[in-house]
Amino acid sequence: MGKNSTQRLIYLEAARGLASIMVIFHHLSLAFVPDVLERFPGGIERTPVFALVNGGVAVKFFFILSGFVLSLGLMRQPSVDLLVTASVKRLPRLALPAGLSILAGFFILASGLNFYSEAAGLSHSTWLAGFAGANIPQVHFTWLSAIKQSIAVFIVPDNFYYNSNLWTMRPEFLGSLLTFVVAYAAGRWINRSNIVYAALMALIGCGILFVSTENLLPFVLGAILAYAWLNYPIKVPSAYLAVMAVLSFGLMCITNSLANLVAAALLLFVLTQSGLAERILSTRAGYWLGKFSFPIYLVHALIICTIGSFFYIFSFNVWHSAWISVVVAALMTFVATFIAAIPFVMLDDWWVPTLNGLMKRGRTLQLKSRRA
């Protein structure tokens, strides 16, 4: 697939899906075997196994990948119309599916489906006891509060108690807007004559973001990687890519924000340079994994608090074995998560083209009004 193609980068979307599965493993560990996430020898941190459940790396990868993918269009065609359209479209594109998941969380809490509380008593998980770390305030749950949170979750800090996994929506939204501006500026003004100056400014900007608000830094790093990928094609030897992949894997074995950020950036660079990775992930399975990535991210914490917790309790009462209960709960969580994600996949298949059509009609009407 050419770099000037507007087609979907299936292998990168598939990688997003794999990162979503990492987050599920991370949250399953927090819910049912929280001690396993402690540092070795008491737990698995700083061992190779930890790299498979490191939710911090997965989230950093989400953000970097968003910065990469969202910036490509504006870098190829840096127009003000596209900048405005992309910025206006971003909130409704995220808000509808995220809002529906918030309503699902409200229904769980308002209906008193507190399997998570009993399961937390057995697993001794403070994360699960708090409705997946939601830190629920002492409020009366109402449909109106859930609807309000569907928008507030993108703007107001710590406003995600109906679905704790949506803490990422605020940095995702703000990071997306920052990405669009950076991508437009890069596509419009950066060229080979001023690339050194631009690189220096980017370095200073990244330093400021890291000190002030590190959740926005990955988006800028993703945009920088996208600019280099589009404008400075290089062929990195396979041996070097292998070393980078090993280094990324090693950094994924520890809990450290900076290390996780470097690991995620290295991983994305390797993916965009490796023909082997592209071939492996650009399959039908990779396509569907990509389509399910956002939906399973939206629903899995709610599934853990309900179906996963129910089967954890049921298995514990039958077999009186914590590990059997964990395995059963994990299997049922994965099955139920993918089933619950299907309506959100169908929603995306309708909502994204519909939203694109609305934005296109809006631009057409705007052009007509200008000519009138």
N, C-alpha and C positions, 0 to 999 in steps of 0.2 A: 504494500500500500504506500503510495507516494506521500511525502510530507506535506504537499499542498492539497491533499485530498480532504474533503469535508466528511468523509465517511467515519463511522464510529471506530474508535481504536479498541477493538474487541479484547485484545490481550490485556490492556490496561484496565478495562472494566472488569475483566475476570480477576485480575489482581485485587481490585477493590472488593470483589466478592469473597476472596480468600481472607482478606483483612477483616471483613465482617464476621467470618467464621472464627477468626482468632479472638474477636471481642466476645463472641458467645462463650468460647472456652474460658476466657478470663472471668466472665461473670458467673459461669457455672462453678468455677473454683471459689470465687468470693462467696457464693451462696451456700455451697454444700461441703467444701473442704478448704475453708479460709486459711488454715495453718499451712497448707501446701505452698502458699505464695511467699512464705518467709524465706529468709536467706539460708542457703545451704550451710550446715548439714540439717538444720531443722526443717527446711523446705526445699523447693526446687530453684529458687532464684540463684543465679550465677551457675546454672547448669544448662546444657543444651535444650532440655525439655522446656525451660522457661520461655524460650524464644517462640514457642508455639502458642503460649497463652498470654503474651505480653500485650495487654490492651493498650498501653501507652504508646507503643510503636505503631499499632494499628491505627489509632486516632491521628497520630502525626502523619502517617502515610495517607489517610483520607484527605487531610488538609493540603498536603503537598501535591497530591494527585489532582485535587480540585483546582489548585492554582495552575497546574500544568494544562489540564484539559480546557478550563474556562478561558484561558488566555489565548489559545491558538487562533480562534476566529478573528479576534481584534488585532492580533499581530499580523495576520495575513491580509486583513482589510480594515485598517484603522480609520473608521469613519465615526463622526459624532452620532449619527443616527443609530448605528449598531451599538455604540457605547450606551446611549440612553435606553435603547430597547432591551439590551442585556441586563441593565441595572434595574429597570422597572419590572422586568419579567421574573427576576430571581426570587423575590419574596412570595408571590402567589404560587410559583412552581414548587417551593418547599413547604409553604404553609398548609396547602390542602391535605397532602398525605400526613404531615406531622400533626396537623390539627385533628385528623381522624384518630390517630394513635393516642392523642391526649384524651379524646372523648372515650376511647376504650379504657384508658387508665382510670378515668372518672367513674365509669360504670363498675369497674372492679372494686374500687374503694367504696363507692356509694352502696354497692350490693353486699358489702361485708364479706367478700370472698377472701378471708384472711388466712388462707393456707400458708402463705409466706411467714406469718407470725409463728405458727406452730412448728413449721419446718426449721425456722431459725433457732427455736428452742432446742431442737435436736442437734443441729450442726454448729451451734454457737456462733452464728454469723451475725455480726452487727449490721453488715451491709444488707442482708436479706431482711432483718428485723425492721429496718427503716424503709421498707418497700423499695428495695434495690438502691439504697442510699439516697432516697428522695428528700430526706429531712422534712417530712410533711409538717406544715404549720398547724396550729390548733385553729382550724377553720371549719365552717360548715360547707360540705361539698355540694355544689350546685352546678347545673348545666351551664348557667351563665358564666360562672367562674372558669369552667373548662373552656368555653368558647373564647373568653378573654385571653386565657393563657395560650391559646393557639397562635395569637399574634405577639403577646408579651414575651413568649419564649425566645423570640428573635431579637428582642430589644432590651428587655429588663433582665439584669443579672439574677441568677439563682431563682428563676421562675419556671421550674420544670418538675414540680412535685407530682404531677399526674403521670409522667413518664420520665424517670430520671435520666434515661439514656439521651434525652434531648438537650442535655447541657451543651452539647456540641453545636446546636442550631444557631446560637448567637454568634460564636466565632465563625461558623460556616457562612452565615449571611454577611456579616461585616467583612470577613476575609474575601468573600466573592466580590463585593463592591470595590475593595482595595485592588483585587486582581484585575478587574476590568479597567480601572484607571491606569494601573501600571502597564498593562498590556497595550492599551491605546497609546500611551506615551512612548513605549518602546517601539511599537510599530510605526509611529508617526515621525519620531525625531532621532531615534538611535540608528546610526550607520557606521560604516567602517572607519570613518574619519574621526568620530567622537566616541568610539567604543571604550577607550581607556578611561576617559572622563566619566562615562556612564557607569562603568564597572566600579569606579571609586565611589560615586554617589550611591550605587546599589549597596556597596559594602558598608558605608556609613548608615544608610537606611536600615539595613538588616541589624546592625549593632543597636540602633535606637529601638527597633521593634523587640529585640531579644530582651533588652533591659526593661522596657515599659510594658509590653503585652506580648508575651512569647507565643500565644495562640495564633497571632496574625502573621508571624514570621514564616511559618511553613508555606503559606499562600504565595508570598513573594519569592521564596526559594523555588517553588513550583513554576512560577512565571519565568524566573531566570533560566531554569532548566529548559523550559519550552522555547525561549528565545534562542538559546544555544543550539537546541535540537533542530530548529527551523533554519537558522542562518549560518551555522558553522558545523556542517556535517563532518564527522570524523569517524574513522574506523578504529575502534579500540581493540587491540589484540585480545583474543579469548583468555589468555593467561592473566592479563590485567583484570579483566572482568571477573574472573574466578577469585582473584585475590580480594577485589572489592566486595564480592558476594560473601566471602568468608568473614571479612571484617564487619560487614553489616550484620551477619548472623551473630557474631561474637558480641557486638554492642546490644543486640536484642536480648541477650541473656541477663542483662542487669536492669534495675529500676533507676533510671537517671534521665531527666528530661532532655538534657543536651545530647547525651549518648543516643537516646531514642530518636531524636530529631536527625542526627547524623546518619543513624542506621536507616531511617526511612528515606532520606535523600539519596543515599548510596544505592538503596534498593531500587528506587525509581530510575536512577541513572543506568543501572545495570539492565533493567527491563527494557528501557528505550534503546539500548545499544546491542542487546543480545537477540540475534535472529533465532536462536534455539528457543529462548523463552517465548518469543512472539509466536513461533510455530506451535509450541506445546499448548499455549493458552488461547490461540485463535481458532478454537474448535466450536462445535455446536454446544458442547458442555460449557465451555468458557463463555459463550454468548449468554446462555441462560443463567449462569452464575453471576454475570454482570447485571442482568436484568433484576435478579433477586437481591442484589447487594444492599440497596437502600431499604427496600421493604423489610428484609429480615433484620436489618439494624434497628428499624423503627419498632418492631413488635417483640423482639426476643426477650427483653427484660420483663415485659408484662407476662410473657409465657412462663418464664422462670418463676415468677411470683405466684402463678396460678397452677397451671398444669404440671410444670416441673416440680413445684412444691408438693402438690397433691400426691404425685407418684413417689416422691421421696418419702413422705409420711407413710403411704400405703406399703411400700416395700420394706421400710424399717419395721413396721408392725408385723409383717409376715415373716421376714427372714432374720430380723434383729441383727442385721449386718450393715454398718455404715457404708462400706464400699459397694456392696450390692445395690444399696439404695441410691448411691451416687451414679452408678452406671445406668440403672433404670431411669432415674430422673433425667440424666443427660440424653439418653436415647429418645425419651418421650418429648423432651424439650426441642430437640432438633426436628423431629417429625412434626410436632405441632407448630413450630416456628415457620417451617416452609409451607405448611398448609395455610396458616394465618396470613402469610405473605402474599398468597395468590391473589386475593382481592386488591391488594395494593399494587401488584404488578399490572393487573387489568386496569386499575385506576390510572397508573402512569401511561399506559398505552393509549388511553383516551385523553387524559388531561394535558400531557405535553404537546401533542399535535393541536389540540383545541386552543391552548394558550398561544402557541406559535401562530395559529390562524388569526386569533384576536389581535395579536400584536401586528401582524402583517396588514390586516384591515385598518388598524389604527394608523399605521404609517401611510397607507394609501389615501385615507381621508385627510391626513395632515398635508400630504403633497398637493392634493386637489385644492385644499383651502389656500395654500400658498400661491397657487397659480391663478386662483379666482381674483 
